[in-house]
Amino acid sequence: MTLDNRLNLGLTDVSGARRAPASESAVSTSVLVDGMTCAHCVASVTEEISAIDGVEAVNVALNAGGASRVLVHSSAPIDSASIRAAVEEAGYALAGTAE
């Protein structure tokens, strides 16, 4: 059974990753975050960004010792100041946007 089939049945993905929405109208924003070194860091940033209204999913590509790429999926564009505030609330610094 594929992950998509399990999600359609209402089963939970226990891997801890929030899946991106299948909606074609979804917006993706990619930012770089400095200072993350472990899974706890990823969880903190994910929790803070997920609390922003409209955010549907957050995916983090951890790069310990460098800037980690954070991909934010939302139903509408998210103000960059909101993302910056969420990252700073988690205790990290926004390094910029990722192309």
N, C-alpha and C positions, 0 to 999 in steps of 0.2 A: 504494500500500500504506500503510495507516495505521500509526501508531506502535504501537498495540496489537497489530496483526498482526505487525509486525516483532519485538516483544518475545516474542510467542508462538512465533515461529520461532527464538528464541534470539539474535536480532541485537541489537546494543548501540545504545542511544540515545547518539549522540555529542554531544548538546547539553550534556552535563555535569549536567543536572538529574536527580536521582533521582526516580522516579515513585512516587506514593502507591500503596499496596497496594489491590487490588480487594476485599479481605476486608471483610465487613460488621462483623466483630468488632474491627476496628482502632480505635485511640483516637487522636484528634488533640489536640495541645496547642499553643496559640499563645502566644508570648512576644515581648516587645519588647526589642531589644538596642541599646544606645547605642554610638557610636563607629565603626561600620562605614562606610567611605567608598568601597570599591572591590571588584572581583571577588576580589582576594586575601583581603580581609577575609571575604567570604562563604565562600570556600573553607576558610579557617581555622576558622570557626565550624561550618560543615557537617561538617568532618572530626572535630572534637572531639565534637559531639553525636552523630554517627553511630556513634561508638565506644561509646556507652552500650548496655548489654545491652537488647535488645527493640526498639531503634529500627530501623524499616524504611525510613524516608525522611525527608529534611529539605528543606524549601523555604524560600527566603529572598526576601523582597520588600525589596530594598535601598532605603533612604531616606537618601542621603548628606546629612549635616548634621542628621539627626534620628534618631529611633528606628526601626530596621528591624524588620519583622514576620518572625518565624521560626516556621514551622509544622512541628511534629514529629509524624510518624505512627509509631505503635508498636503492638505486638501486645498490650500491657497498659499501664495507666497508668504513667507515668514520674515518679519522685520529683522535685519541683521543686528540691531541693537538688542532685541529680545534674545537672540542666540548668544550674543556676547555676554549679556547679563547672566544667562543660565550657566554658561561655561565658567564664568568668574564665581558664581555662587557655589559651584562644585569645587572651586579652589584651583582652577587652571586658567591658562591664558590663551586667548584666541590668537593664532599666528597669522590668520588671513583666510582667504577663500581659496579653494582648490579648483583647478580647471578640470 
